[in-house]
Amino acid sequence: MDDTERLKGAIRSVRDFPKPGILFRDISPVLENAGLFRSSIDLLARACEGIECSKIAGLDARGFIFGAALAYRLGVGFVPIRKKGKLPFHTITHAYDLEYGSAELEIHADSIAVGEKVLLVDDLLATGGTARAAVMLLAELGASLEAALFLIELQGLGGREALGPLPVLSLIRFPA
């Protein structure tokens, strides 16, 4: 069994969380196992070989885990994209709709230089709404967004399509 299959096998499926009808893909077992966590970062690093970037932007909150570790591994900076009200300095904000309401993401206004090459990282791509909001924030700052990278992709929910022409890379795919 290769590393990707071991990771996929470790991801726990939890029915009816956070609400009835949802099958939640829990990455806790991957994070709790040193070997699996190391493998996940190694595989993410391999997936983005050939992609130049000087920063990784990670989405609140699990994207921080994978994004920061990957930034360390690649020797590049890390930029957090957070839920509104969590960043202490000057920010720009993007509001977006969720299936059950709306939310807002923020990024520090000085975190990315115009034209700087950035890789977006999160743990999971589903409908793509949150990732799309992050793409909009990065575009507003003038980033050159090179790709979006996810540990897990739930197929059939339109996430790839929501990100338009941006290259989307995912290690593990599950049916929605």
C-alpha positions as CSV (number, residue, x, y, z in Angstrom):
1,M,0.0,0.0,0.0
2,D,1.5,3.4,-1.0
3,D,1.5,6.5,1.2
4,T,-1.6,8.0,-0.5
5,E,-3.6,4.9,0.2
6,R,-2.5,4.8,3.8
7,L,-3.6,8.4,4.2
8,K,-6.9,7.7,2.6
9,G,-7.4,4.7,4.8
10,A,-6.7,6.7,7.9
11,I,-9.3,9.4,7.2
12,R,-12.3,8.7,9.4
13,S,-15.8,9.1,7.9
14,V,-18.3,10.5,10.5
15,R,-22.0,10.3,9.5
16,D,-24.4,13.1,10.2
17,F,-21.7,15.6,11.3
18,P,-22.1,18.6,11.7
19,K,-25.7,18.0,10.7
20,P,-27.9,15.2,9.4
21,G,-27.1,14.0,5.9
22,I,-23.4,15.1,6.0
23,L,-20.6,12.6,5.8
24,F,-17.7,14.4,7.4
25,R,-14.1,13.4,6.5
26,D,-12.1,13.7,9.7
27,I,-8.3,14.2,9.3
28,S,-7.6,13.9,13.0
29,P,-6.1,10.4,12.7
30,V,-3.7,11.7,10.1
31,L,-2.6,14.5,12.3
32,E,-2.3,12.3,15.4
33,N,0.1,9.9,13.7
34,A,3.6,11.3,13.2
35,G,4.3,9.1,10.2
36,L,1.0,9.8,8.4
37,F,1.4,13.5,9.0
38,R,4.9,13.5,7.7
39,S,3.7,11.5,4.7
40,S,0.9,14.0,4.0
41,I,3.4,16.9,4.0
42,D,5.9,15.0,1.8
43,L,3.1,14.1,-0.7
44,L,1.8,17.8,-0.8
45,A,5.4,18.9,-1.4
46,R,5.7,16.4,-4.3
47,A,2.4,17.5,-5.7
48,C,3.6,21.1,-6.1
49,E,7.0,20.2,-7.6
50,G,7.7,22.6,-10.5
51,I,5.4,25.3,-9.1
52,E,7.3,28.4,-8.1
53,C,6.0,30.3,-5.1
54,S,7.5,32.6,-2.4
55,K,4.5,32.2,-0.1
56,I,1.8,29.8,0.8
57,A,-1.6,31.1,1.9
58,G,-3.4,28.8,4.2
59,L,-7.1,28.8,5.0
60,D,-8.5,29.0,8.5
61,A,-8.1,26.6,10.3
62,R,-6.9,23.3,9.0
63,G,-5.2,24.9,6.1
64,F,-2.9,26.5,8.6
65,I,-1.7,23.1,9.7
66,F,-0.9,21.8,6.3
67,G,0.1,25.1,4.8
68,A,2.5,26.1,7.5
69,A,4.2,22.7,7.5
70,L,4.4,22.8,3.7
71,A,5.8,26.4,3.8
72,Y,8.5,25.2,6.2
73,R,9.3,22.2,4.0
74,L,9.6,24.4,0.9
75,G,11.4,27.2,2.6
76,V,8.8,29.9,1.8
77,G,6.7,32.2,3.8
78,F,3.2,31.5,5.2
79,V,0.2,33.8,5.1
80,P,-2.9,33.0,7.1
81,I,-6.3,33.7,5.6
82,R,-8.6,34.0,8.6
83,K,-12.2,34.3,9.6
84,K,-13.2,38.0,10.1
85,G,-12.0,39.6,13.2
86,K,-9.1,37.4,13.9
87,L,-6.2,39.4,12.4
88,P,-4.7,42.3,14.4
89,F,-3.4,44.6,11.6
90,H,-4.9,46.3,8.5
91,T,-6.9,43.8,6.6
92,I,-9.0,43.4,3.5
93,T,-12.2,41.3,3.6
94,H,-14.2,39.3,1.3
95,A,-17.8,38.1,2.1
96,Y,-19.2,34.9,0.6
97,D,-22.2,32.7,0.8
98,L,-22.4,29.4,2.5
99,E,-25.2,26.8,2.1
100,Y,-26.5,27.8,5.5
101,G,-25.6,31.6,5.6
102,S,-22.7,33.8,4.9
103,A,-19.1,34.3,6.1
104,E,-16.2,36.6,5.7
105,L,-12.5,36.0,5.2
106,E,-9.6,38.4,5.9
107,I,-6.0,38.7,5.0
108,H,-3.4,41.3,6.2
109,A,-3.3,44.0,3.5
110,D,0.5,44.0,3.5
111,S,1.1,40.2,3.5
112,I,1.5,39.8,-0.3
113,A,3.3,42.0,-2.8
114,V,1.8,42.7,-6.2
115,G,2.9,39.9,-8.6
116,E,4.2,37.7,-5.7
117,K,3.8,34.0,-6.5
118,V,1.4,32.2,-4.1
119,L,0.1,28.7,-3.6
120,L,-3.2,28.3,-1.8
121,V,-3.5,25.4,0.6
122,D,-6.4,23.8,2.6
123,D,-7.3,20.4,3.9
124,L,-10.5,19.9,1.9
125,L,-12.1,21.1,-1.3
126,A,-15.9,20.6,-1.4
127,T,-18.1,23.3,-3.0
128,G,-15.2,25.7,-3.4
129,G,-16.9,28.6,-1.7
130,T,-14.3,29.3,0.9
131,A,-11.4,28.7,-1.5
132,R,-13.0,31.0,-4.0
133,A,-13.3,33.8,-1.4
134,A,-9.6,33.3,-0.7
135,V,-8.8,33.5,-4.4
136,M,-10.7,36.8,-4.5
137,L,-8.7,38.2,-1.6
138,L,-5.4,37.2,-3.1
139,A,-6.4,38.7,-6.5
140,E,-7.3,42.0,-4.7
141,L,-3.7,42.1,-3.3
142,G,-2.3,41.5,-6.8
143,A,-0.9,38.0,-6.0
144,S,0.1,35.7,-8.9
145,L,-1.9,32.6,-7.7
146,E,-0.1,29.6,-9.1
147,A,-2.3,26.8,-7.9
148,A,-4.6,25.6,-5.1
149,L,-3.6,22.5,-3.3
150,F,-5.8,20.3,-1.1
151,L,-5.3,17.1,0.9
152,I,-8.8,15.9,0.1
153,E,-11.3,16.7,-2.6
154,L,-14.9,15.7,-2.5
155,Q,-15.8,15.1,-6.1
156,G,-19.1,16.1,-7.7
157,L,-19.7,19.2,-5.5
158,G,-18.3,21.7,-8.0
159,G,-15.2,22.8,-6.1
160,R,-12.8,22.7,-9.1
161,E,-15.3,24.5,-11.2
162,A,-15.7,27.3,-8.6
163,L,-12.0,28.0,-8.8
164,G,-12.2,28.7,-12.6
165,P,-9.0,28.2,-14.5
166,L,-6.8,28.0,-11.4
167,P,-4.9,24.7,-11.4
168,V,-6.3,22.5,-8.6
169,L,-4.2,19.7,-7.1
170,S,-5.6,17.2,-4.6
171,L,-4.0,14.1,-3.1
172,I,-7.1,12.1,-2.1
173,R,-10.5,12.1,-3.7
174,F,-13.7,10.9,-2.3
175,P,-17.2,10.8,-3.9
176,A,-19.4,13.5,-2.4
